[in-house]
Structure formats: C-alpha cells, structure tokens
Amino acid sequence: MAASGPPVSAVATSLRRRAFGSLRVIPTHSHRKQILFAMAASSSSSSEAAPMGPADGIRRDRILSSKLYFDVPPSKVPVIYSSSYDIAFFGIEKLHPFDSSKWGRICQFLIKEGFLDKKQTVEPLEASKDDLLVVHSESYLSSLKSSLNVAIIIEVPPVALLPNCLVQNKVLYPFRKQVGGSILAAKLAKERGWAINIGGGFHHCSAEKGGGFCAYADISLCIQFAFVLLNISRLMIIDLDAHQGNGHEIDFSNDRRVYILDMYNAGIYPFDFEAKRYIDQKVELASGTKTKEYLDKLDEALEVARNNFNPELVVYNAGTDILDGDPLGRLKISPDGVTTRDEKVFRFARERNIPLLMLTSGGYMKSSARVIADSIINLSKKNLIALDSPLGRNCSSPDGVLRLPRQKSGSGPCSPRGGHGGSLPTCPPSASRPNFGDAYLRIRSDAAYFDINYVIVVHPVVFLTLLCQPTSLTVFLTLLCQPTSLTVFLHFVRDEPLVALGRTR
C-alpha cells in the first residue's frame, strides 16, 4: 500500500541512534505506524538473520551452561534478595557516600511492615567467572585482581592498600551475588509479569570498564541472558537513576534490539558524551529539578517510548539518588515523587502487558531504603505487584515468622523475664512456654527493634566453651575490633539464661 512522505526504511533509519544520535523529536502521527512496523521488522531480522561469529557462539555456550537461571517454586514471590548483598568491610565502606547496607534495610522494612515474608524471597546464585565472561573480557576481570583498580572503581581509596583476597570476599562477592539476582530477575519477570531485585543496577559498568561504584555490568549481562534463554528480541531499558547510564549505552551501542530511555541530571558524573550518542530517548535534567517538572517530563518520555518501540521486556533502573538532599544526584524530588515515578513506570508496562524487572540502583542517603520500601508497598497496594504473604499485614517478624500478640510486661506465663523488659512480643495466655527455637526467634525480633545484628545466641556455658577455642577467640577479637558497638545481652527463657552476642548496625 502506497503512503505519502518518506519511505518506511528512510523514516526508520532516520530514527536510529547509530546514524543521527539521540532521539529528540516525537514523530508525526502519519508516520508512527510505519515506524513501529519498520522498527519491529528491523529488530527481528537483526536478531534472527545476523550471522553468529565465534565469539557469539562462545557467549551462547556460556549462557546455556550457566546455573543462574533456576526454577523458583510458586510459593516464592519474584522478589530477589540475599543477605550477602550488603557490604560490610570493617567500616571502610562508610568512606563512600553510598549506603552499602541499603539492600538489607529495604528488606527489613518490607518485612516489618508485614508486606514481605523473608521465606518467600528468592536467593540468587553468585555469578561465576564464566557467567561474567558473557559480557566482560578476561582482561577486565583480571584487572579486578588489583586492589588499586577496585578502589578506583568503587571510589574508596583505602581499599587499594588491602589484600585482594579480602577485596574479593568483602566487596566483589556481594556485587557478584547482585549480578546473579539481576540476571534471574529477567526470568522471573517473564514468568510472573514482574520481578524486583533488591539490588543491582550497576549502570556505569560496561564490558571493558567499571566506575561509579559499579564493578560488573549486571544490566548488560541480564539482557544477554534474556536474549538467549527467554527468546526475546526487543528489550527496553528505562533508566531513571539521577546519573547517565553510560555502561549499558556503550555495551548496546550497535544493538538495535535494545531501546534506551535515559532521564538524568546532565550536570553530574559521568559526562560520557560518547555514550550519549547511543541513547534512543534522552531526557536531560538540570540540577535542582523539582518533583512536578520531573514527573511531567517522565510522562512525556513514556508517551514517546510507547509510540516508538514495542518491547518484550522492560528493564527498569530505579535509582533513588533523585531524592531531594542526595549529595550526588542534585535533584529535588520528594519521597512521594519517587513513589509516583515507580508507579508510572509499572503502569506503563502493565497497560501494555509487558514483563518488567526493577533494579534499585543508586541512592546515597540513609532515607533511600525507607523510600524504596514505601514505593514497593505502594505498588502492592495498587495491585501492580502481588506480595502475597500468608502472614497478612503487620504481623511478621524479621525472620518471616508470625509475631505473637503483645501483653503488658509481667503478665501471662510467657512474659519476658530479662532482656528489654516487655519489649519482646509475648505468647497468648493459652500457649505453653516457648521452646529454644521460639526463644531464638523472639530474640531476633527484639534485635530488629533495637537495630541490633545478633551474631550468636547460645547458653552461657556453651558460649564460654566456644570462647576457649582458638578459632572462636579469633572471631570474637575480630568483632571487637570493628567500628561498631559489640554488646552481650542476657535473656531468660524458661528460667534458663541465654547469651546473645550482637553489634549495633
């Protein structure tokens, strides 16, 4: 059928970032359908007809032999998290403004509010070297064996002075676990319609270069795995972190299967002008941009994306460094603005029946964890995600165990006789006294309330016996040397004392 105006191929070609840079203008209504069909045809043909070279074959073999995709039982919700995500490195991690315990605190908030049962979250596997080689080169991975290089990437200079074995275990291992989570999130999103990795979003890292606290290119890895294992040929990245996502932009500079919408503060790191050429839809913000202007620009950007590309999967990089007061993002978005932003993106995908996976990415204030948790709760309340928990609302402990009703201190046969005098939840009057397992869970619940991270809960005799062992003594002395408060609590359960060794977070 004949059509007026430029030929379809010319219109489609004119919109591609590879030839003319980033997309800035909304196409005219008369050409929109032509563009959509042309781009869809171009995407599918490029993914199906493009000849595979030796490197592509090796990459495919690595993906097919990976263990990062595994079956998740229906009883689990598509929320991916591991306690290994948090980075604790004798206090050195505090030299970077990033809150390296953010991920665990997000999960704790969701559990305390009763919207998540920890037993229902999905624990990812660590990305192996072969997994990382799907995107990264041998030379780049070898460069991470230098503590100096890692220190430059994560922007914490003292790390350069530490043995690399410690750096691998304390810094890079948590990153590799989060990479495994991002990769698995794509599979769960395709199966369940959505997935959230409470971590990941290392959008400054490309195949050959890390930076900005990003050591591995989890977004690029996630997408490459999805291409092979999920049979996906059209994918959209919506990057709403305050910083430009230069890592994935470089990695997919010549891949027309990937459409990138990046909305960021143009006046801050990374100033990667080369990577900007590969953004399909660029929305540059000025420092100090406020909530209303931000959300208006987001609405416009999502409308353009809706008309220009029809993805089979959306990767949403949901950085919270856009918050007002963030020292690095320099934007002025309110917590409610972040909640509204996330809701808009999830609705964008839901209305078109497109699977979406969310990564938490940047956020450099202590309040970020609370804001992310509140946003996830809002998504659940709006039925955009389903955090189905048998515990219901406001009745779960930090261990995902049903919290018993509270009684006044000293009442009932199960009231606490030590610890914090009545702060622990007590069992119903009809219940028998708790056994050791109940006591342990009650102590853990109390720990969360007072922001204590318990290391061990044992009988005093056992504790002293352990302390006499050389290995245990070394561990104890190591804990004492940490820049956190080490405390020994004495709890009484069934008239027997229990020692709880803990340290404040």
C-alpha positions as CSV (number, residue, x, y, z in Angstrom):
1,M,0.0,0.0,0.0
2,A,1.4,3.4,-1.0
3,A,1.9,6.1,1.6
4,S,2.8,9.7,1.3
5,G,6.0,11.1,2.8
6,P,9.4,9.4,3.1
7,P,9.7,5.6,2.5
8,V,9.4,3.4,5.6
9,S,13.0,2.4,5.5
10,A,14.2,6.0,5.4
11,V,11.9,7.0,8.3
12,A,13.1,4.1,10.4
13,T,16.7,4.7,9.6
14,S,16.4,8.4,10.4
15,L,15.3,7.5,13.9
16,R,18.1,5.1,14.8
17,R,20.7,6.5,17.2
18,R,23.6,4.9,15.4
19,A,23.4,7.3,12.5
20,F,21.9,10.5,13.9
21,G,22.5,10.4,17.6
22,S,19.7,10.5,20.2
23,L,16.0,10.8,19.5
24,R,14.7,14.2,20.3
25,V,11.5,14.7,18.3
26,I,8.2,12.9,18.5
27,P,7.5,11.5,15.0
28,T,4.4,12.9,13.2
29,H,1.2,10.9,13.6
30,S,1.1,9.9,9.9
31,H,4.4,8.1,10.2
32,R,4.1,6.4,13.6
33,K,2.6,3.1,12.4
34,Q,5.2,2.9,9.6
35,I,8.0,3.5,12.2
36,L,6.6,0.9,14.5
37,F,6.4,-1.8,11.8
38,A,9.7,-0.9,10.3
39,M,11.5,-1.0,13.7
40,A,9.8,-4.3,14.6
41,A,10.9,-5.8,11.3
42,S,14.4,-4.4,11.7
43,S,14.7,-5.7,15.2
44,S,13.5,-9.2,14.5
45,S,15.6,-9.5,11.3
46,S,18.7,-8.3,13.0
47,S,18.3,-10.8,15.9
48,E,17.3,-13.8,13.7
49,A,19.2,-13.3,10.5
50,A,22.5,-11.8,11.8
51,P,25.3,-14.4,11.3
52,M,26.9,-15.6,14.5
53,G,30.6,-15.3,14.9
54,P,32.9,-17.5,17.0
55,A,32.6,-15.0,19.9
56,D,28.8,-15.2,19.8
57,G,28.9,-18.9,19.8
58,I,31.2,-19.0,22.9
59,R,28.9,-16.5,24.6
60,R,25.8,-18.6,23.8
61,D,27.5,-21.7,25.2
62,R,28.4,-19.9,28.4
63,I,24.8,-18.8,28.8
64,L,23.4,-22.2,28.1
65,S,25.7,-23.8,30.7
66,S,25.1,-21.2,33.4
67,K,23.3,-22.1,36.6
68,L,22.0,-18.6,37.3
69,Y,18.6,-19.4,35.8
70,F,16.8,-22.0,38.1
71,D,13.2,-22.9,38.7
72,V,11.5,-21.0,41.5
73,P,8.6,-22.6,43.3
74,P,5.2,-20.8,43.1
75,S,5.3,-20.3,46.9
76,K,8.0,-17.7,46.3
77,V,7.3,-14.1,45.2
78,P,9.5,-12.6,42.5
79,V,11.5,-10.5,44.9
80,I,15.2,-11.4,44.8
81,Y,17.4,-10.7,47.8
82,S,20.3,-12.2,49.7
83,S,21.8,-11.1,53.0
84,S,25.1,-11.2,51.1
85,Y,24.1,-8.1,49.2
86,D,25.2,-5.8,52.0
87,I,28.8,-4.7,52.0
88,A,30.5,-4.6,55.5
89,F,34.2,-4.0,55.3
90,F,35.4,-3.0,58.8
91,G,33.8,0.4,58.4
92,I,35.8,1.3,55.3
93,E,32.7,1.2,53.2
94,K,31.4,4.2,55.0
95,L,34.1,6.3,53.2
96,H,31.8,6.3,50.2
97,P,28.5,8.2,50.4
98,F,26.7,5.1,49.1
99,D,24.7,3.3,51.8
100,S,26.2,-0.2,51.4
101,S,23.6,-1.7,53.8
102,K,20.7,-0.2,51.9
103,W,19.6,-3.5,50.4
104,G,19.2,-5.3,53.7
105,R,17.4,-2.4,55.2
106,I,14.9,-2.3,52.3
107,C,14.1,-6.0,53.0
108,Q,13.8,-5.4,56.7
109,F,11.4,-2.5,56.3
110,L,9.2,-4.6,54.0
111,I,9.2,-7.5,56.5
112,K,8.5,-5.3,59.5
113,E,5.5,-3.7,57.7
114,G,4.1,-7.2,57.0
115,F,4.3,-6.9,53.2
116,L,7.0,-9.5,52.7
117,D,7.8,-12.8,54.2
118,K,11.6,-13.4,54.1
119,K,11.0,-17.1,53.4
120,Q,9.2,-16.2,50.2
121,T,12.1,-14.1,48.8
122,V,14.3,-15.7,46.2
123,E,18.0,-16.2,47.0
124,P,20.2,-15.8,43.8
125,L,23.4,-17.6,43.0
126,E,26.7,-15.8,42.7
127,A,27.7,-15.0,39.1
128,S,30.7,-17.2,38.2
129,K,33.6,-16.2,36.1
130,D,32.1,-17.9,33.1
131,D,28.8,-16.0,33.7
132,L,30.7,-12.7,33.8
133,L,32.6,-13.6,30.6
134,V,29.3,-13.4,28.7
135,V,29.9,-9.7,28.6
136,H,33.2,-8.9,30.3
137,S,36.6,-9.7,28.8
138,E,39.3,-11.8,30.5
139,S,41.5,-8.7,30.8
140,Y,38.8,-6.7,32.6
141,L,38.1,-9.5,35.1
142,S,41.9,-9.9,35.6
143,S,42.1,-6.1,36.3
144,L,39.8,-6.7,39.3
145,K,42.6,-8.8,40.9
146,S,44.3,-5.5,41.6
147,S,43.0,-3.8,44.8
148,L,44.0,-0.5,43.3
149,N,41.8,-0.9,40.3
150,V,38.9,-2.0,42.6
151,A,39.5,1.1,44.8
152,I,39.3,3.3,41.8
153,I,36.0,1.7,40.6
154,I,34.2,1.9,43.9
155,E,35.8,5.2,44.8
156,V,37.1,4.2,48.2
157,P,40.9,4.8,48.2
158,P,41.9,2.8,51.3
159,V,40.8,-0.4,49.6
160,A,43.9,-0.1,47.4
161,L,46.0,-1.0,50.5
162,L,44.2,-4.2,51.3
163,P,45.0,-7.7,50.2
164,N,42.9,-8.6,47.1
165,C,41.6,-11.8,48.7
166,L,39.8,-9.6,51.2
167,V,38.6,-7.2,48.5
168,Q,37.2,-10.2,46.5
169,N,35.4,-11.5,49.5
170,K,34.1,-8.3,51.1
171,V,33.4,-6.1,48.1
172,L,33.2,-8.1,44.8
173,Y,31.4,-11.1,46.1
174,P,28.4,-9.1,47.2
175,F,28.4,-7.5,43.7
176,R,28.5,-10.9,42.1
177,K,25.5,-12.0,44.1
178,Q,23.6,-9.0,43.0
179,V,24.6,-9.7,39.4
180,G,23.1,-13.2,39.8
181,G,19.9,-11.5,41.1
182,S,19.6,-9.2,38.2
183,I,20.0,-12.0,35.7
184,L,17.5,-14.2,37.5
185,A,15.0,-11.3,37.7
186,A,14.5,-11.3,33.9
187,K,13.4,-15.0,34.0
188,L,11.0,-14.3,36.9
189,A,9.6,-11.2,35.2
190,K,8.9,-13.2,32.1
191,E,7.2,-16.0,34.1
192,R,5.3,-13.8,36.6
193,G,4.9,-10.5,34.8
194,W,7.2,-8.6,37.2
195,A,10.3,-9.0,39.4
196,I,12.3,-6.9,41.7
197,N,15.9,-7.4,42.5
198,I,16.6,-5.6,45.8
199,G,20.0,-4.7,44.5
200,G,21.8,-4.4,41.1
201,G,21.5,-1.6,38.6
202,F,25.3,-1.1,38.1
203,H,24.7,1.1,35.1
204,H,28.1,2.7,34.9
205,C,29.9,-0.5,34.2
206,S,30.4,-1.7,30.6
207,A,32.2,-4.7,29.2
208,E,35.6,-3.2,29.5
209,K,35.3,-0.5,32.1
210,G,34.0,-0.1,35.7
211,G,33.3,3.1,37.6
212,G,30.9,4.9,39.9
213,F,30.7,2.1,42.4
214,C,29.8,-0.3,39.6
215,A,32.2,-3.3,39.1
216,Y,30.1,-5.6,37.0
217,A,27.7,-4.8,34.1
218,D,24.7,-6.6,35.5
219,I,22.2,-4.9,33.2
220,S,24.1,-5.9,30.1
221,L,24.5,-9.4,31.4
222,C,20.8,-9.7,32.3
223,I,19.9,-8.7,28.8
224,Q,22.3,-11.0,27.0
225,F,20.9,-13.9,29.1
226,A,17.4,-12.9,28.2
227,F,18.2,-12.8,24.5
228,V,19.3,-16.4,24.6
229,L,17.3,-18.1,27.3
230,L,14.0,-16.2,27.0
231,N,13.9,-15.9,23.2
232,I,13.5,-12.1,23.5
233,S,14.4,-9.9,20.5
234,R,13.1,-6.5,21.7
235,L,14.0,-5.0,25.0
236,M,13.7,-1.6,26.6
237,I,15.8,0.0,29.3
238,I,14.1,2.7,31.3
239,D,17.0,4.3,33.3
240,L,15.7,6.8,35.8
241,D,18.7,6.9,38.1
242,A,20.0,10.5,38.5
243,H,23.1,9.6,36.6
244,Q,23.5,8.8,33.0
245,G,23.6,5.0,32.4
246,N,26.8,5.1,30.3
247,G,27.7,1.4,30.8
248,H,24.8,-0.2,29.1
249,E,24.7,2.5,26.5
250,I,28.2,1.6,25.4
251,D,27.5,-2.1,25.5
252,F,24.4,-1.8,23.3
253,S,25.7,0.9,21.0
254,N,25.3,-1.2,17.9
255,D,22.4,-3.4,19.0
256,R,19.1,-2.3,17.6
257,R,17.2,-4.9,19.7
258,V,17.7,-2.6,22.7
259,Y,15.8,0.7,23.1
260,I,17.2,3.1,25.8
261,L,15.2,5.8,27.6
262,D,17.6,7.6,29.9
263,M,16.4,10.5,32.1
264,Y,19.3,12.0,34.1
265,N,21.0,15.1,35.5
266,A,23.2,16.3,32.7
267,G,25.4,18.4,35.1
268,I,26.9,15.5,37.1
269,Y,29.0,12.4,36.6
270,P,29.8,10.6,34.3
271,F,29.8,13.2,31.5
272,D,30.1,10.4,28.9
273,F,29.5,12.2,25.7
274,E,30.3,9.2,23.6
275,A,27.7,7.1,25.3
276,K,25.1,9.8,24.9
277,R,25.2,9.2,21.2
278,Y,23.7,5.8,21.8
279,I,20.7,6.8,23.8
280,D,17.4,6.4,21.8
281,Q,15.5,8.8,24.0
282,K,17.5,11.3,26.0
283,V,15.9,13.5,28.7
284,E,18.5,15.8,30.3
285,L,17.6,17.5,33.6
286,A,19.2,20.4,35.3
287,S,20.4,20.3,38.9
288,G,17.6,21.4,41.2
289,T,14.8,19.9,39.1
290,K,11.7,19.6,41.3
291,T,9.0,16.9,41.6
292,K,6.3,18.3,39.3
293,E,8.6,19.2,36.5
294,Y,10.3,15.8,36.8
295,L,7.0,13.8,36.7
296,D,5.8,15.9,33.8
297,K,8.9,15.1,31.8
298,L,8.6,11.5,32.7
299,D,5.0,11.4,31.4
300,E,6.2,12.9,28.1
301,A,9.1,10.5,27.8
302,L,7.0,7.4,28.5
303,E,4.5,8.6,25.8
304,V,7.3,8.9,23.3
305,A,8.6,5.4,24.2
306,R,5.1,4.0,23.9
307,N,4.9,5.2,20.4
308,N,8.4,4.4,19.2
309,F,9.1,0.9,20.5
310,N,7.2,-2.3,21.4
311,P,9.4,-4.3,23.8
312,E,9.0,-7.8,25.1
313,L,10.7,-7.0,28.4
314,V,11.4,-3.8,30.3
315,V,14.5,-3.3,32.5
316,Y,13.7,-0.5,34.9
317,N,16.7,1.0,36.7
318,A,15.0,2.8,39.6
319,G,17.8,4.8,41.3
320,T,16.7,6.9,44.3
321,D,19.6,9.4,44.0
322,I,17.0,11.7,42.6
323,L,15.8,12.4,46.1
324,D,16.0,16.0,47.5
325,G,19.1,16.2,49.6
326,D,21.0,13.4,47.8
327,P,24.6,14.7,47.7
328,L,25.4,13.3,44.3
329,G,22.1,13.3,42.4
330,R,21.5,17.0,43.0
331,L,17.8,16.8,42.1
332,K,14.9,17.8,44.4
333,I,12.4,15.0,44.1
334,S,10.2,14.3,47.1
335,P,9.8,10.7,48.5
336,D,6.2,10.8,47.2
337,G,7.6,11.8,43.9
338,V,9.7,8.6,43.8
339,T,6.7,6.5,44.7
340,T,4.7,8.2,41.9
341,R,7.6,7.7,39.4
342,D,7.8,4.0,40.1
343,E,4.0,3.6,39.8
344,K,4.0,5.4,36.5
345,V,6.7,3.0,35.1
346,F,4.9,-0.1,36.4
347,R,1.6,1.1,34.9
348,F,3.4,1.8,31.6
349,A,4.4,-1.9,31.4
350,R,1.1,-3.3,32.9
351,E,-1.1,-1.4,30.4
352,R,0.8,-3.0,27.6
353,N,1.2,-6.4,29.2
354,I,5.0,-6.2,29.1
355,P,7.0,-8.0,31.8
356,L,9.1,-5.6,33.9
357,L,12.1,-6.1,36.2
358,M,13.2,-3.5,38.6
359,L,16.7,-2.8,39.9
360,T,17.3,-0.5,42.9
361,S,20.5,1.1,41.6
362,G,21.8,4.4,43.1
363,G,20.7,6.2,46.2
364,Y,23.2,7.9,48.6
365,M,21.1,8.8,51.7
366,K,20.1,6.7,54.6
367,S,16.5,7.5,53.8
368,S,16.7,5.8,50.4
369,A,16.0,2.3,51.9
370,R,12.8,3.6,53.5
371,V,11.7,5.4,50.3
372,I,12.2,2.2,48.2
373,A,10.3,0.1,50.7
374,D,7.4,2.5,50.7
375,S,7.3,2.6,46.9
376,I,7.2,-1.2,46.8
377,I,4.4,-1.2,49.3
378,N,2.5,1.3,47.2
379,L,2.9,-0.9,44.1
380,S,1.4,-3.8,46.2
381,K,-1.5,-1.6,47.4
382,K,-2.2,-0.5,43.9
383,N,-2.2,-4.2,42.7
384,L,0.6,-3.6,40.3
385,I,2.6,-6.3,42.1
386,A,1.4,-9.1,44.3
387,L,3.4,-9.6,47.5
388,D,1.2,-12.5,48.7
389,S,2.2,-13.5,52.2
390,P,0.3,-15.9,54.4
391,L,1.2,-13.6,57.3
392,G,-1.0,-10.8,56.1
393,R,-0.3,-7.3,57.2
394,N,1.8,-6.0,60.2
395,C,2.2,-9.4,61.8
396,S,5.6,-10.8,60.7
397,S,8.9,-10.8,62.5
398,P,12.2,-10.1,60.8
399,D,12.6,-13.8,60.3
400,G,9.3,-14.1,58.5
401,V,7.7,-15.8,61.5
402,L,4.2,-14.8,62.8
403,R,4.6,-12.2,65.6
404,L,2.6,-13.1,68.7
405,P,0.3,-10.6,70.3
406,R,1.9,-8.3,72.9
407,Q,0.9,-8.3,76.6
408,K,1.8,-6.0,79.4
409,S,5.2,-6.7,80.9
410,G,5.0,-9.3,83.6
411,S,1.6,-10.7,82.6
412,G,1.0,-14.2,81.4
413,P,3.2,-17.3,81.7
414,C,5.3,-16.3,78.7
415,S,6.2,-12.7,79.5
416,P,9.9,-11.9,79.2
417,R,12.0,-12.0,82.4
418,G,15.1,-10.4,81.1
419,G,16.4,-8.5,78.1
420,H,14.5,-5.3,77.5
421,G,11.6,-5.9,79.9
422,G,8.5,-6.3,78.0
423,S,9.7,-5.1,74.5
424,L,9.5,-8.7,73.3
425,P,6.2,-10.0,71.9
426,T,4.6,-12.4,74.3
427,C,2.7,-15.5,73.5
428,P,-1.1,-15.9,74.1
429,P,-2.2,-16.9,77.6
430,S,-3.3,-20.3,76.4
431,A,0.1,-21.1,74.9
432,S,2.8,-23.1,76.7
433,R,6.2,-21.6,77.5
434,P,8.4,-21.2,74.4
435,N,11.0,-23.8,73.5
436,F,14.5,-22.8,72.5
437,G,13.5,-22.2,68.8
438,D,10.8,-19.8,69.9
439,A,13.2,-18.0,72.2
440,Y,15.7,-17.6,69.4
441,L,13.1,-16.0,67.1
442,R,11.9,-13.7,69.9
443,I,15.5,-12.5,70.5
444,R,15.9,-11.9,66.8
445,S,12.7,-9.9,66.7
446,D,13.9,-7.8,69.7
447,A,17.2,-7.3,67.8
448,A,15.5,-5.8,64.8
449,Y,13.5,-3.5,67.1
450,F,16.7,-2.1,68.7
451,D,18.7,-2.2,65.4
452,I,21.0,-4.9,66.7
453,N,22.6,-7.5,64.4
454,Y,23.0,-10.7,66.5
455,V,25.9,-12.8,65.8
456,I,25.3,-15.7,68.1
457,V,22.7,-16.9,70.6
458,V,23.8,-19.7,73.0
459,H,23.8,-20.9,76.5
460,P,26.4,-19.2,78.7
461,V,28.3,-22.5,79.3
462,V,28.4,-23.1,75.5
463,F,29.5,-19.5,74.9
464,L,32.4,-19.8,77.3
465,T,33.4,-23.2,75.8
466,L,33.4,-21.7,72.4
467,L,35.4,-18.8,73.5
468,C,38.1,-21.1,74.8
469,Q,38.6,-22.5,71.2
470,P,41.4,-20.6,69.3
471,T,39.3,-20.1,66.2
472,S,36.3,-18.8,68.1
473,L,38.5,-16.5,70.1
474,T,40.0,-15.0,66.9
475,V,36.5,-14.3,65.6
476,F,35.5,-12.7,68.9
477,L,38.5,-10.4,68.9
478,T,37.9,-9.5,65.2
479,L,34.4,-8.4,66.1
480,L,35.7,-6.4,69.0
481,C,38.0,-4.5,66.6
482,Q,35.1,-3.5,64.3
483,P,34.0,0.1,64.4
484,T,30.6,-0.9,65.8
485,S,29.4,-1.5,69.3
486,L,29.7,-5.1,70.4
487,T,27.3,-6.0,73.2
488,V,26.5,-9.1,75.1
489,F,22.8,-9.5,76.1
490,L,21.5,-11.9,78.7
491,H,18.0,-13.3,78.1
492,F,16.0,-15.6,80.3
493,V,13.8,-18.3,78.7
494,R,12.2,-21.0,80.8
495,D,14.3,-19.8,83.8
496,E,17.5,-20.6,81.8
497,P,19.9,-17.8,80.7
498,L,20.9,-17.3,77.1
499,V,23.8,-15.2,75.9
500,A,23.2,-13.2,72.7
501,L,26.4,-11.6,71.2
502,G,25.5,-8.7,69.0
503,R,26.6,-5.5,67.5
504,T,24.7,-2.4,66.5
505,R,24.2,-1.8,62.8
